[in-house]
Amino acid sequence: MAYDGLFTVAMTKELQQFVTGRIARVHQPNSQEIILTVRANGRNDKLLFSIHPSYARVHLTEKAIDNPPEPPMFCTLLRKHIEGGFIESIEQLGADRVIVLTITATNEIGDPITRKLYAEIMGRHSNLILVEEQGKIVDSLKHLPPSVNSYRTVLPGFEYIEPPKQDKENPLTISLNELDDFFGMPREPKEIVQEFVGFSPLHAKEFVHRVNTEGLSMADAFQPFIQQFKEGGNEPTYIEIGNKVYFSPIALTHIDEKKTVYPNLSKLLDRTFFARAERDRVKQQAGDLERWIHSELSKLRLKLKKLDKDLKRAQTLDKYQLYGELLMANLYAFEKGPTEVTVTNYYTNEPVTIPISVRKTPIENAKSYYAKYNKYKNALIMVQEQIDKTNDDIQYFEIIMQQVEQASPADIEEIREELADQGYLKLKKSKRRKKPTRPKPEEYISSTGTRISVGKNNKQNDYLTFKIARKNEIWMHTKDIPGSHVVIHEEEPDEPTMREAANLAAYFSKARASGSVPVDYTQARHVKKPSGAKPGFVNYFEQKTIFIDPDEDQIMKLEHR
């Protein structure tokens, strides 16, 4: 990744659209994120600040992030100081990863005030700090007492001190003479990183590669290279290689892999970080639920193994029936006393040796085997019923696990409620009465303008399929694979919409990481819920199948509501 100083240069340029904008609302979805709704240029946009140690960033976002019922303390403080205020300027500190918003607002008695919001995008040291006119800290998302940081204290009432500066040259202001001196000899990417503030290895490698391929001197190529960042970037690029992700405001010509280009930096960062940050939010909210589901699945699989052993024992019932029959047919051939008797199996004409009790008469031994036969016959029915139920429970919990792994924070509460409704979980009693709400499947708009709905949990699946979908609309689901119900709100959708909806069905399924995923589709009227079935379970018919490779890039480009 590369949210370095040069990326910050380009992002600061992109954020200039918010200058003179009014901060209409402040929200804090969690302990690491703040969202300012800014009214500018005739529309409302969401400006996201994240201090997540792995996903720290500042950018415009189009994604919906759920907020807690009660605003946290820092959110309340920001509302008091900057809500309703106007953004006077957005600047970067040097070439470092610090963006400063200067905001003018009014206090409780209507007097004008100025506040500065410092977004320090520095990995695990990231922070968001509100500072008053005199330079004193009002508060911050993360507190740093003297015992933690000897260089500066980040606590309310202390003077704001900028992060320690690196002993490096500023690439934005360096003179031509200084460039000629440094680049008097060929330089490696590592040397460029060591010399200039804001250069990550990614951008240093890109610079050296361009110099080598374009035949320019490093000194001559340097300022044109930096100018691309000053102008906001000319080709926001995303590259994914295995588990590694690379992104930049400019084209990455030194990486010879499939590239995706986005219209602006904010869309690029939404693509890069949103799903990862969303998954992290879900882990914070649903970590206990995931552990519980794993535990339940382990118990059920162990139970199934024991039941399989019981089934194998119970399946010997035919032997006991045969022994009883043969003993009754040969009562005259033996008397009380021996431990076994050998008789002819009249089904096969082969000799059979049958163990018998020395304490029982021949007829009592025969009746004993008949009793065993009836016992195991009843046990076989009960064990098979338990196996079927256990397999159903395993299938159900595997579906729930898949839904938790792909859920948004808003979906988790519905999953908990469903498990409580099914008698698996007990929800904590809340002092506040919650109003019952309807499930809200996610909505996407296909590239040709057709609405597509996706159920992200069983409650949403049932509601979408049996309450929202019209009977002639197209319903989709991965074939024999746990996944979401998908409905195209169109009776005869075009080919692009069909493939995009199938992509959604494949992506929001257990087969997300697979290729050529089979997706069944039929009209919604052909989907039925079996009597007594658990939420999300359906039968369907008259289906056809389409094969699709799940494509996250395509999904990210769809309009999402």
C-alpha positions as CSV (number, residue, x, y, z in Angstrom):
1,M,0.0,0.0,0.0
2,A,1.1,3.6,-0.3
3,Y,-0.8,6.3,1.6
4,D,2.5,8.2,1.8
5,G,3.3,11.9,1.8
6,L,3.0,12.1,-2.0
7,F,-0.4,10.5,-1.9
8,T,-1.4,13.0,0.8
9,V,-0.3,15.8,-1.6
10,A,-2.7,14.5,-4.2
11,M,-5.5,13.9,-1.7
12,T,-5.1,17.4,-0.3
13,K,-5.6,18.7,-3.8
14,E,-8.8,16.6,-4.3
15,L,-10.2,17.8,-1.0
16,Q,-10.1,21.4,-2.1
17,Q,-13.7,20.9,-3.4
18,F,-14.7,21.1,0.3
19,V,-13.2,24.6,0.9
20,T,-16.0,27.0,1.8
21,G,-18.3,24.0,2.5
22,R,-20.4,23.9,5.6
23,I,-20.1,21.0,8.1
24,A,-23.8,20.0,8.3
25,R,-23.3,16.9,10.5
26,V,-20.7,15.0,12.5
27,H,-20.9,11.3,13.1
28,Q,-18.6,8.8,14.8
29,P,-19.4,5.2,13.7
30,N,-16.7,3.7,16.0
31,S,-13.7,4.5,18.1
32,Q,-11.4,5.0,15.1
33,E,-13.6,6.8,12.5
34,I,-15.2,10.3,12.2
35,I,-17.4,11.3,9.3
36,L,-18.2,14.9,8.5
37,T,-21.2,15.5,6.2
38,V,-20.1,18.6,4.2
39,R,-22.5,20.8,2.2
40,A,-20.6,22.1,-0.8
41,N,-21.1,22.7,-4.4
42,G,-24.9,22.1,-4.1
43,R,-24.7,18.7,-2.6
44,N,-23.9,16.8,0.6
45,D,-20.8,14.7,0.7
46,K,-19.2,12.5,3.5
47,L,-15.6,13.2,4.5
48,L,-14.1,10.2,6.3
49,F,-11.3,10.4,8.8
50,S,-9.9,7.0,10.0
51,I,-7.1,6.5,12.4
52,H,-7.2,2.7,12.1
53,P,-3.6,1.4,12.5
54,S,-3.8,-0.5,9.2
55,Y,-6.4,1.6,7.3
56,A,-5.6,5.1,8.3
57,R,-6.8,7.6,5.7
58,V,-8.8,10.8,4.8
59,H,-11.1,10.8,1.8
60,L,-14.6,11.4,0.5
61,T,-16.7,8.2,0.8
62,E,-19.9,7.1,-0.8
63,K,-20.2,4.1,1.5
64,A,-22.8,3.8,4.2
65,I,-21.4,3.3,7.7
66,D,-23.8,2.7,10.6
67,N,-23.7,4.9,13.6
68,P,-24.2,3.9,17.3
69,P,-27.5,4.9,18.9
70,E,-25.7,7.3,21.2
71,P,-22.8,9.5,19.9
72,P,-19.4,8.9,21.6
73,M,-17.9,11.7,23.6
74,F,-15.5,13.0,20.9
75,C,-18.3,13.1,18.4
76,T,-20.4,15.2,20.8
77,L,-17.4,17.6,21.3
78,L,-16.9,18.0,17.6
79,R,-20.6,18.7,17.1
80,K,-20.3,21.4,19.7
81,H,-17.2,23.1,18.2
82,I,-17.4,22.6,14.4
83,E,-20.9,21.5,13.4
84,G,-22.5,24.3,11.4
85,G,-19.0,25.8,10.7
86,F,-17.4,26.5,7.4
87,I,-14.1,25.0,6.1
88,E,-11.8,27.9,5.4
89,S,-8.9,25.9,4.1
90,I,-7.5,22.4,3.7
91,E,-3.7,22.2,3.8
92,Q,-0.9,19.7,4.2
93,L,1.9,20.1,6.6
94,G,5.0,20.1,4.4
95,A,5.1,16.8,2.5
96,D,4.2,14.8,5.5
97,R,1.0,12.7,6.1
98,V,-0.8,15.4,8.0
99,I,-3.9,17.3,6.6
100,V,-5.2,20.3,8.5
101,L,-8.7,21.7,8.1
102,T,-9.2,25.2,9.3
103,I,-12.9,25.7,10.4
104,T,-14.7,28.9,11.4
105,A,-17.8,28.5,13.5
106,T,-19.7,30.2,16.4
107,N,-19.7,29.3,20.0
108,E,-22.7,29.0,22.3
109,I,-23.2,32.7,22.6
110,G,-22.8,33.4,18.9
111,D,-19.2,34.7,18.9
112,P,-17.0,33.6,15.9
113,I,-14.4,30.9,16.7
114,T,-11.7,29.2,14.7
115,R,-10.7,25.6,15.1
116,K,-8.1,23.4,13.4
117,L,-8.7,19.7,12.8
118,Y,-5.4,17.9,12.4
119,A,-5.6,14.5,10.6
120,E,-2.3,12.7,11.2
121,I,-2.3,9.6,8.9
122,M,0.7,7.7,10.3
123,G,-0.2,4.1,10.7
124,R,-0.4,3.0,14.3
125,H,0.5,6.5,15.4
126,S,-2.5,8.1,13.5
127,N,-4.7,10.5,15.3
128,L,-7.4,13.2,14.8
129,I,-6.9,16.3,17.0
130,L,-9.1,19.3,17.4
131,V,-7.1,22.5,18.3
132,E,-8.3,26.0,19.3
133,E,-7.1,29.3,18.0
134,Q,-4.4,29.7,20.7
135,G,-2.9,26.3,19.7
136,K,-4.3,24.4,22.7
137,I,-5.7,20.9,22.2
138,V,-9.5,20.7,22.7
139,D,-9.5,16.9,22.4
140,S,-8.4,14.0,20.2
141,L,-9.5,10.6,19.2
142,K,-6.5,9.1,20.8
143,H,-4.8,10.4,24.0
144,L,-1.1,10.3,24.4
145,P,0.1,11.1,28.0
146,P,3.7,12.0,28.7
147,S,4.4,8.4,29.9
148,V,3.6,7.2,26.4
149,N,5.2,9.9,24.3
150,S,8.0,11.9,25.7
151,Y,8.2,14.2,22.6
152,R,4.7,15.6,22.8
153,T,1.6,15.2,25.0
154,V,-1.7,14.8,23.3
155,L,-4.3,15.6,25.9
156,P,-7.0,18.4,26.3
157,G,-5.4,21.7,27.4
158,F,-1.9,20.9,26.2
159,E,-0.3,22.9,23.4
160,Y,-0.5,21.1,20.0
161,I,3.0,20.1,18.8
162,E,3.4,18.8,15.3
163,P,4.7,15.2,14.8
164,P,8.5,15.1,14.8
165,K,9.9,16.2,11.5
166,Q,12.2,13.8,9.6
167,D,15.7,15.0,8.7
168,K,14.9,14.9,5.0
169,E,14.4,17.2,2.0
170,N,10.9,18.4,1.1
171,P,10.3,17.3,-2.5
172,L,7.7,20.0,-2.9
173,T,10.0,22.9,-2.3
174,I,13.5,21.6,-3.1
175,S,15.5,23.8,-5.5
176,L,16.9,22.8,-8.9
177,N,20.5,23.3,-7.6
178,E,19.8,20.9,-4.7
179,L,18.3,18.4,-7.1
180,D,21.4,18.6,-9.4
181,D,23.6,18.0,-6.4
182,F,21.7,15.0,-5.1
183,F,21.2,13.4,-8.5
184,G,24.8,14.1,-9.6
185,M,25.1,10.3,-9.6
186,P,22.5,7.6,-10.3
187,R,20.3,6.9,-7.3
188,E,18.5,3.7,-6.1
189,P,14.9,3.8,-4.8
190,K,16.2,3.2,-1.2
191,E,18.4,6.3,-1.4
192,I,15.4,8.4,-2.7
193,V,13.3,7.2,0.3
194,Q,16.1,8.2,2.7
195,E,16.6,11.6,1.1
196,F,13.0,12.9,0.6
197,V,10.0,13.3,2.9
198,G,6.8,11.6,1.6
199,F,8.4,9.0,-0.6
200,S,7.4,5.4,0.0
201,P,9.3,2.6,-1.6
202,L,6.4,2.2,-4.1
203,H,6.7,5.7,-5.5
204,A,10.5,5.7,-5.3
205,K,10.6,2.5,-7.5
206,E,8.1,4.1,-9.9
207,F,10.2,7.2,-10.2
208,V,13.4,5.2,-11.0
209,H,11.6,3.0,-13.4
210,R,10.2,6.0,-15.4
211,V,13.7,7.6,-15.5
212,N,15.2,4.3,-16.8
213,T,12.4,3.8,-19.5
214,E,12.0,7.4,-20.6
215,G,15.8,8.1,-20.9
216,L,15.6,11.3,-18.8
217,S,18.1,12.4,-16.1
218,M,16.8,12.0,-12.6
219,A,17.2,15.7,-11.9
220,D,15.1,16.7,-15.0
221,A,12.5,14.0,-14.3
222,F,12.0,14.8,-10.6
223,Q,9.8,18.0,-10.7
224,P,7.5,16.8,-13.5
225,F,7.0,13.6,-11.4
226,I,6.1,15.5,-8.3
227,Q,3.9,17.8,-10.3
228,Q,1.5,14.9,-11.0
229,F,0.8,14.6,-7.3
230,K,0.4,18.3,-6.9
231,E,-2.3,18.3,-9.6
232,G,-4.2,15.5,-7.7
233,G,-2.9,12.5,-9.7
234,N,-3.7,11.7,-13.3
235,E,-4.5,8.0,-13.1
236,P,-5.7,6.6,-9.7
237,T,-4.5,3.0,-9.9
238,Y,-5.3,-0.1,-8.0
239,I,-3.4,-3.4,-8.3
240,E,-3.9,-6.6,-6.4
241,I,-1.3,-9.3,-6.5
242,G,-2.2,-12.3,-4.3
243,N,-2.7,-10.8,-0.8
244,K,-0.8,-7.6,-1.6
245,V,-2.5,-4.4,-2.7
246,Y,-0.8,-1.4,-4.4
247,F,-2.5,1.9,-5.0
248,S,-1.4,5.3,-6.2
249,P,-2.7,8.6,-7.6
250,I,-0.5,8.0,-10.7
251,A,0.0,5.1,-13.1
252,L,2.3,2.4,-11.7
253,T,4.2,1.5,-14.8
254,H,6.9,-0.6,-12.9
255,I,4.3,-3.3,-11.9
256,D,3.3,-5.5,-14.8
257,E,0.0,-6.7,-13.6
258,K,-3.7,-6.1,-14.2
259,K,-4.6,-2.6,-13.2
260,T,-7.9,-1.0,-12.3
261,V,-8.1,2.8,-12.8
262,Y,-10.7,4.9,-10.8
263,P,-12.1,8.3,-11.6
264,N,-10.7,9.9,-8.4
265,L,-8.7,9.1,-5.3
266,S,-11.7,8.8,-3.0
267,K,-13.2,6.0,-5.1
268,L,-9.8,4.4,-5.3
269,L,-9.6,4.4,-1.4
270,D,-13.1,3.2,-1.0
271,R,-12.2,0.2,-3.2
272,T,-8.9,-0.4,-1.4
273,F,-10.0,0.0,2.2
274,F,-13.8,-0.2,2.7
275,A,-14.3,-3.9,2.5
276,R,-11.2,-4.5,4.8
277,A,-12.3,-1.8,7.3
278,E,-15.9,-3.1,7.2
279,R,-14.6,-6.6,8.0
280,D,-12.6,-5.2,10.9
281,R,-15.7,-3.4,12.2
282,V,-17.6,-6.6,12.0
283,K,-14.9,-8.5,13.8
284,Q,-15.0,-6.0,16.7
285,Q,-18.8,-6.3,16.8
286,A,-19.2,-10.0,16.2
287,G,-16.0,-11.6,17.4
288,D,-17.9,-13.3,20.3
289,L,-20.6,-14.5,17.8
290,E,-18.0,-16.0,15.5
291,R,-16.4,-17.9,18.4
292,W,-19.8,-19.2,19.5
293,I,-20.7,-20.4,16.1
294,H,-17.3,-22.2,15.7
295,S,-17.9,-23.8,19.1
296,E,-21.4,-24.9,18.1
297,L,-20.2,-26.4,14.8
298,S,-17.5,-28.3,16.6
299,K,-20.0,-29.8,19.0
300,L,-22.4,-30.7,16.2
301,R,-19.6,-32.4,14.2
302,L,-18.5,-34.4,17.2
303,K,-22.1,-35.3,17.9
304,L,-22.5,-36.5,14.3
305,K,-19.4,-38.8,14.6
306,K,-21.0,-40.4,17.7
307,L,-24.3,-40.8,16.0
308,D,-22.6,-42.4,13.0
309,K,-21.1,-45.0,15.4
310,D,-24.5,-45.6,17.0
311,L,-26.0,-46.0,13.5
312,K,-23.5,-48.7,12.6
313,R,-24.3,-50.6,15.8
314,A,-28.0,-50.2,15.2
315,Q,-27.6,-51.5,11.6
316,T,-26.8,-55.0,13.0
317,L,-30.5,-55.5,13.7
318,D,-30.9,-57.8,10.6
319,K,-28.4,-60.2,12.3
320,Y,-30.5,-60.3,15.5
321,Q,-33.7,-60.9,13.6
322,L,-32.0,-63.8,11.7
323,Y,-30.6,-65.3,14.9
324,G,-34.1,-65.2,16.5
325,E,-35.7,-66.9,13.4
326,L,-33.0,-69.6,13.2
327,L,-33.2,-70.4,16.9
328,M,-37.0,-70.7,16.8
329,A,-36.7,-73.0,13.8
330,N,-34.2,-75.2,15.6
331,L,-35.5,-75.3,19.1
332,Y,-35.4,-79.1,19.0
333,A,-31.6,-79.2,18.1
334,F,-30.2,-77.9,21.4
335,E,-30.9,-77.6,25.1
336,K,-30.1,-75.2,27.9
337,G,-26.4,-75.2,28.8
338,P,-24.1,-74.6,25.7
339,T,-22.6,-71.2,25.0
340,E,-23.3,-71.4,21.2
341,V,-25.1,-73.4,18.7
342,T,-24.4,-74.0,14.9
343,V,-27.5,-74.2,12.6
344,T,-28.1,-74.0,8.9
345,N,-29.1,-70.6,7.5
346,Y,-32.1,-71.6,5.4
347,Y,-31.7,-68.4,3.3
348,T,-28.1,-69.3,2.1
349,N,-27.8,-73.0,3.1
350,E,-24.6,-72.1,5.0
351,P,-23.8,-72.9,8.6
352,V,-24.2,-70.1,11.2
353,T,-22.8,-70.2,14.7
354,I,-25.1,-68.2,17.2
355,P,-23.9,-67.2,20.7
356,I,-26.5,-68.2,23.3
357,S,-26.8,-67.7,27.1
358,V,-26.2,-70.8,29.2
359,R,-28.8,-69.5,31.7
360,K,-31.6,-69.3,29.2
361,T,-33.7,-72.0,27.6
362,P,-33.7,-72.2,23.7
363,I,-36.9,-70.3,23.4
364,E,-35.7,-67.6,25.9
365,N,-32.6,-67.2,23.8
366,A,-34.7,-66.8,20.6
367,K,-37.0,-64.2,22.3
368,S,-33.9,-62.4,23.6
369,Y,-32.6,-61.9,20.0
370,Y,-36.1,-60.8,18.9
371,A,-36.1,-58.2,21.7
372,K,-32.7,-57.0,20.6
373,Y,-34.0,-56.7,17.1
374,N,-36.9,-54.5,18.1
375,K,-34.7,-52.4,20.4
376,Y,-32.2,-51.7,17.6
377,K,-35.0,-51.2,15.1
378,N,-36.4,-48.4,17.2
379,A,-33.0,-47.1,17.9
380,L,-32.2,-47.0,14.2
381,I,-35.2,-44.8,13.6
382,M,-34.3,-42.4,16.4
383,V,-30.6,-42.3,15.5
384,Q,-31.4,-41.6,11.8
385,E,-33.7,-38.8,13.0
386,Q,-30.9,-37.3,15.2
387,I,-28.4,-37.6,12.3
388,D,-30.8,-35.8,9.9
389,K,-31.4,-33.0,12.5
390,T,-27.7,-32.7,13.3
391,N,-26.9,-32.4,9.6
392,D,-29.6,-29.8,9.2
393,D,-28.1,-27.9,12.2
394,I,-24.6,-28.1,10.7
395,Q,-25.9,-26.8,7.4
396,Y,-27.7,-24.0,9.1
397,F,-24.7,-22.9,11.2
398,E,-22.4,-23.1,8.2
399,I,-24.8,-20.7,6.4
400,I,-24.9,-18.4,9.5
401,M,-21.0,-18.5,9.6
402,Q,-20.8,-17.5,5.9
403,Q,-23.3,-14.7,6.5
404,V,-21.3,-13.4,9.6
405,E,-18.0,-13.5,7.6
406,Q,-19.6,-11.4,4.8
407,A,-21.9,-9.2,7.0
408,S,-21.9,-5.5,7.4
409,P,-22.1,-4.3,11.1
410,A,-25.8,-3.6,10.5
411,D,-26.5,-7.2,9.5
412,I,-25.0,-8.7,12.7
413,E,-27.8,-7.6,15.0
414,E,-30.4,-9.2,12.7
415,I,-28.3,-12.5,12.8
416,R,-28.3,-12.4,16.6
417,E,-32.0,-11.8,16.7
418,E,-32.6,-14.7,14.3
419,L,-30.5,-17.1,16.5
420,A,-32.5,-15.9,19.5
421,D,-35.8,-16.5,17.7
422,Q,-34.6,-20.0,16.8
423,G,-33.8,-20.7,20.5
424,Y,-30.0,-20.9,20.1
425,L,-29.0,-17.7,21.8
426,K,-30.3,-15.5,24.6
427,L,-30.0,-11.8,23.8
428,K,-29.0,-9.3,26.6
429,K,-31.9,-7.4,27.9
430,S,-31.7,-3.7,26.9
431,K,-33.1,-1.0,29.1
432,R,-34.4,0.8,26.0
433,R,-37.2,-0.8,24.1
434,K,-36.3,-1.3,20.5
435,K,-38.9,-0.7,17.9
436,P,-39.3,-3.7,15.6
437,T,-37.8,-2.9,12.2
438,R,-38.2,-4.5,8.8
439,P,-35.1,-6.2,7.4
440,K,-33.3,-4.0,4.8
441,P,-31.7,-6.0,2.0
442,E,-28.9,-4.2,0.2
443,E,-29.6,-2.5,-3.1
444,Y,-27.5,-2.2,-6.2
445,I,-28.1,-0.5,-9.5
446,S,-26.9,-2.5,-12.6
447,S,-24.8,-0.7,-15.3
448,T,-28.0,-0.5,-17.3
449,G,-30.1,1.1,-14.5
450,T,-31.9,-2.0,-13.2
451,R,-32.5,-2.4,-9.4
452,I,-31.0,-5.5,-7.8
453,S,-31.6,-6.5,-4.1
454,V,-29.3,-8.7,-2.1
455,G,-30.2,-10.4,1.2
456,K,-27.2,-10.5,3.5
457,N,-28.7,-12.7,6.2
458,N,-31.6,-15.2,6.6
459,K,-34.1,-12.6,7.8
460,Q,-33.3,-10.4,4.8
461,N,-33.4,-13.4,2.4
462,D,-36.9,-14.4,3.6
463,Y,-38.2,-10.8,3.5
464,L,-36.7,-10.2,0.1
465,T,-37.9,-13.4,-1.5
466,F,-41.4,-13.6,0.0
467,K,-42.3,-10.0,0.7
468,I,-40.5,-7.7,-1.7
469,A,-40.0,-9.7,-4.9
470,R,-42.8,-9.8,-7.3
471,K,-43.8,-13.2,-8.7
472,N,-42.3,-12.6,-12.2
473,E,-39.1,-11.0,-11.1
474,I,-35.9,-12.9,-11.4
475,W,-34.6,-14.7,-8.3
476,M,-31.0,-16.0,-8.0
477,H,-29.0,-18.2,-5.7
478,T,-25.7,-20.1,-5.9
479,K,-26.4,-23.8,-6.8
480,D,-25.9,-26.1,-3.8
481,I,-23.7,-23.4,-2.1
482,P,-24.7,-21.3,0.9
483,G,-25.2,-17.7,-0.1
484,S,-27.5,-14.7,-0.5
485,H,-30.9,-14.5,-2.2
486,V,-30.6,-12.0,-5.1
487,V,-33.6,-10.5,-6.9
488,I,-33.6,-8.5,-10.1
489,H,-36.5,-6.2,-10.0
490,E,-37.3,-6.8,-13.7
491,E,-39.3,-9.5,-15.5
492,E,-37.0,-9.6,-18.5
493,P,-33.6,-8.2,-17.5
494,D,-30.9,-7.6,-20.1
495,E,-27.7,-9.7,-20.3
496,P,-25.4,-7.2,-18.4
497,T,-27.9,-7.0,-15.6
498,M,-28.2,-10.8,-15.4
499,R,-24.4,-11.3,-15.2
500,E,-24.0,-8.5,-12.7
501,A,-26.7,-10.0,-10.5
502,A,-25.2,-13.4,-10.8
503,N,-21.8,-11.9,-9.8
504,L,-23.5,-10.5,-6.7
505,A,-25.0,-13.9,-5.9
506,A,-21.6,-15.6,-6.3
507,Y,-19.7,-12.9,-4.4
508,F,-22.0,-13.0,-1.4
509,S,-21.7,-16.8,-1.1
510,K,-19.4,-19.3,0.3
511,A,-17.8,-19.6,-3.1
512,R,-16.6,-16.0,-3.2
513,A,-13.0,-17.1,-3.7
514,S,-13.8,-19.7,-6.4
515,G,-14.1,-19.5,-10.1
516,S,-16.9,-20.5,-12.5
517,V,-19.5,-20.5,-9.7
518,P,-22.9,-22.0,-10.7
519,V,-25.8,-19.6,-10.0
520,D,-29.3,-20.8,-10.5
521,Y,-32.1,-18.4,-11.6
522,T,-35.8,-18.6,-11.9
523,Q,-38.9,-16.5,-11.4
524,A,-39.6,-15.6,-7.8
525,R,-43.0,-17.4,-8.0
526,H,-41.1,-20.7,-8.4
527,V,-39.4,-20.3,-5.0
528,K,-41.2,-21.9,-2.0
529,K,-40.5,-22.2,1.7
530,P,-40.9,-25.8,3.1
531,S,-43.2,-26.1,6.1
532,G,-41.3,-25.7,9.3
533,A,-38.0,-24.8,7.5
534,K,-35.5,-22.5,9.2
535,P,-35.1,-18.9,8.0
536,G,-33.5,-18.7,4.6
537,F,-34.2,-22.3,3.6
538,V,-36.2,-22.6,0.3
539,N,-37.0,-25.0,-2.5
540,Y,-37.1,-23.7,-6.1
541,F,-37.8,-25.2,-9.5
542,E,-38.0,-24.3,-13.2
543,Q,-34.4,-23.0,-12.8
544,K,-31.6,-22.4,-15.3
545,T,-27.9,-22.0,-14.4
546,I,-25.4,-19.4,-15.3
547,F,-21.6,-19.7,-14.5
548,I,-19.8,-16.7,-13.2
549,D,-16.3,-15.7,-11.8
550,P,-16.9,-13.5,-8.7
551,D,-15.5,-10.1,-9.5
552,E,-15.1,-7.6,-6.6
553,D,-14.0,-4.8,-8.9
554,Q,-17.3,-5.0,-10.8
555,I,-19.3,-5.0,-7.6
556,M,-17.4,-1.9,-6.3
557,K,-18.3,-0.1,-9.5
558,L,-22.0,-0.7,-9.2
559,E,-24.1,2.0,-7.6
560,H,-24.8,0.8,-4.0
561,R,-27.6,2.0,-1.8
